[in-house]
Amino acid sequence: MVRILLLPFLLVGLLGLGACAEDTSEIERLIDRGATVLDVRTPEEYAAGHIDGAANLDLGAEDFRDRVDELPRDTYYVVYCASGARATRAIEVMRGLGFGSVVNGGGYDALADLGLPTTE
């Protein structure tokens, strides 16, 4: 009985790990090898500063799912936002649409701190 009661707490804890970014060295390696970088923040956040070459697909936009569905599925994607939470939700949508090679880049500031080139 105790095991059954603990199961929901365990599942919630594990699901929360999805908001964590992948290993930073892995993120850098994927970007260096040509992964497509997606910024899922608002256009205003994107305009204030973004990773060079990142495409802006606002997770909150009504057409987000349709725009993602137009992307090629045979490439690697690094998805980021401000903290990693919206990136997690975007990745869930992408995986639901059949994208297999998608990783959470975490937050913009953390990626910029890695020394990735940015545009402001």
SULFEN-V839449 format. One record per backbone hydrogen bond with DSSP energy under -1.0 kcal/mol. CO is the residue of the C=O (numbers start at 0). NH is the residue of the N-H. E is the energy in kcal/mol with one decimal. If there is no record, write none. Layout:
# SULFEN-V839449
co->CO nh->NH e->E
co->CO nh->NH e->E
This chain:
# SULFEN-V839449
co->0 nh->4 e->-2.0
co->1 nh->5 e->-1.9
co->2 nh->6 e->-1.4
co->5 nh->9 e->-2.2
co->6 nh->10 e->-2.6
co->7 nh->11 e->-2.3
co->8 nh->12 e->-2.1
co->9 nh->13 e->-2.3
co->10 nh->14 e->-2.6
co->11 nh->15 e->-1.8
co->14 nh->17 e->-1.5
co->15 nh->18 e->-1.4
co->16 nh->19 e->-1.8
co->22 nh->26 e->-2.0
co->23 nh->27 e->-2.5
co->24 nh->28 e->-2.1
co->25 nh->29 e->-2.6
co->26 nh->30 e->-2.4
co->27 nh->31 e->-2.7
co->28 nh->32 e->-1.7
co->29 nh->34 e->-2.5
co->30 nh->33 e->-1.7
co->35 nh->77 e->-2.5
co->36 nh->54 e->-2.6
co->37 nh->79 e->-2.6
co->38 nh->56 e->-2.2
co->39 nh->58 e->-1.8
co->41 nh->45 e->-2.6
co->42 nh->46 e->-2.5
co->43 nh->47 e->-1.4
co->45 nh->48 e->-1.2
co->49 nh->118 e->-2.9
co->50 nh->53 e->-2.4
co->54 nh->38 e->-3.2
co->57 nh->60 e->-1.8
co->60 nh->63 e->-1.7
co->62 nh->66 e->-2.8
co->63 nh->67 e->-2.6
co->64 nh->68 e->-2.3
co->67 nh->70 e->-1.9
co->75 nh->35 e->-2.7
co->76 nh->102 e->-2.5
co->77 nh->37 e->-2.9
co->78 nh->104 e->-3.6
co->79 nh->39 e->-2.6
co->80 nh->107 e->-1.8
co->83 nh->87 e->-1.7
co->84 nh->88 e->-1.7
co->85 nh->89 e->-2.7
co->86 nh->90 e->-2.5
co->87 nh->91 e->-1.9
co->88 nh->92 e->-1.8
co->89 nh->93 e->-2.6
co->90 nh->94 e->-3.0
co->91 nh->95 e->-1.9
co->92 nh->96 e->-1.2
co->93 nh->98 e->-2.5
co->94 nh->97 e->-1.4
co->99 nh->101 e->-1.0
co->100 nh->76 e->-2.3
co->102 nh->78 e->-2.7
co->103 nh->21 e->-2.7
co->105 nh->80 e->-2.1
co->106 nh->110 e->-2.0
co->107 nh->111 e->-2.8
co->108 nh->112 e->-2.3
co->110 nh->115 e->-1.3
co->111 nh->114 e->-1.7
co->116 nh->51 e->-2.6
co->118 nh->49 e->-2.2
